[in-house]
Amino acid sequence: MANNTSSDEGTTEPVAIAPEAWKALAIGAAGYVLVGFNSTATNIAFDDITASFPAVAETTTAFVSSGYLIGTAAFLPLGGRIADRQGRVKMFQLGVMLFAVSSVLSALAPNVWVLIAARVLQAIAGALVIPASLSMVLPLFPATRRSTAVAAWAAAGPLSAAVAPSASASILQFSSWRWLYFLSAPVALVVWLVGRRRLNEVAAPDATGKLDIVGAILGTAGIALVVFGVGKGKDWGWTSALTVGSFVVAAAAIMAFLAQSKRHPHPLIDLALFRKREVWMANAANTLISVSSLAIWLVWPLYLKRIWGYSNLQIGLALTAGPIAAATMTLAGGRVADRVGHKWPIHIGSLIMVFSVGWCWLVLDQDGSYVTSFLPGILSFGFGWGFSSPTMNSYALESVPESTWGSMNAAFNMLRNVAGAIGVAAAVAFVGSADRPDIVAAFDRVFLFFFVSTALGAVTIFAFYPRQQLAPDG
């Protein structure tokens, strides 16, 4: 982050943080909560949304969830670049207002296609909020306390996920899924009003140059087509012309995006930053782990409903423990990283996540109980994610110049959302319909898939974590 940060193997003494920094962090975290809440709430309401559109295939309805992840991932690089260039507070405020509008459109959607389109618009709003909500805060914190800032900001994600299951389940128990979206609008307006009064713009040094519009189009198309192919492959057939064509065109678009990024003077994602071992290691591990860390929050509610017959309210209460554990360990991980470096939180957290997903694969069964079968898995997953994932984000940011904080945070979260969208699409394809005779075996295959991706992420960390942290450029 800055050249006066300590080495990863050293220690630092805490430095006082100004009250204005904490206020800005609280507002930025509130915006992040909005984005996270709507993602988790949709997962809880997935079966209810599917039931509202009985004539639509379940793999199509899944794009209400995965389309949100696609849109967020596709527009994050552009959102981060615009925030660095045009003003981080300005883009945060614009994103929050757009989120309020898209929430109302989602609530009023007359059919699934309008709902998916409204969710994509909501994703674009999230793509403006996420990178700006952190990059507008970091300059206000001392260099030696920025891991704490990143951890506190990242804790907003699991905190929203902790609130969302029980809140969503309560709403669904007495009303429609449409209220899940409608109620986000007044909350977004409150965040916007408070931000207007309390936030001051902080310029990003050296963030100039024309936006790479061609790169934005190519990157968006490539990401969307990959997830679209995964999501519809089961319906079309994995060897059909439509499925294969989606992947071929996606590969071509992504290759063209990379080529465009190499030659453009001010690309959306500066590929030169990924030459640093700590940057590509953190992003590669983040991508592999996020296949499970986002999609598993859709799979768990489906499992509890379809295998154990839980009601929406029971599901909401059952899921709350995991995000609370994640939020607690996120804050702890940030403090540990500030004091002793990033290495141990990242390594230990990733191992706990591997254990958690392995537990779900090997232990969860049709006759298990919540306390002995489900709770250990979701608690350990929360502990592992909270300790490692936000610290990886901080680790990547610490290695790049301040002028690219928004872009790097966008890239980190873009890869996370791409992986999550692929995980959601794959999970829905694996699980299939609720009345399939081999439903328990189908969930076993999903958890095995998640176990492999999480284990590969942990292997990446242990194999490629640098011995010493490199000083950032500039």
Secondary structure, DSSP 8 states (H G I E B T S, - for coil): --TTS--TTS--------HHHHHHHHHHHHHHHHHHHHHHHHHHTHHHHHHH-TTS-HHHHTHHHHHHHHHHHHHHHHHHHHHHHH-HHHHHHHHHHHHHHHHHHHHT-SSHHHHHHHHHHHHHHHHHHHHHHHHTTGGGS-GGGHHHHHHHHHHHHHHHHHHHHHHHHHHHHHS-THHHHHTHHHHHHHHHHHHHHH------TT--S---HHHHHHHHHHHHHHHHHHHHHHHH-TTSHHHHHHHHHHHHHHHHHHHHHHHSSS-SS-GGGGGSHHHHHHHHHHHHHHHHHHHHHHHHHHHHHHTS---HHHHHHHHTHHHHHHHHHHHHHHHHHHHH-SHHHHHHHHHHHHHHHHHHHHH--TT--IIIIIHHHHHHHHHHHHHHHHHHHHHHHTTS-GGGHHHHHHHHHHHHHHHHHHHHHHHHHHH--TT-TTHHHHHHHHHHHHHHHHHHHHHHHHHH--SS------
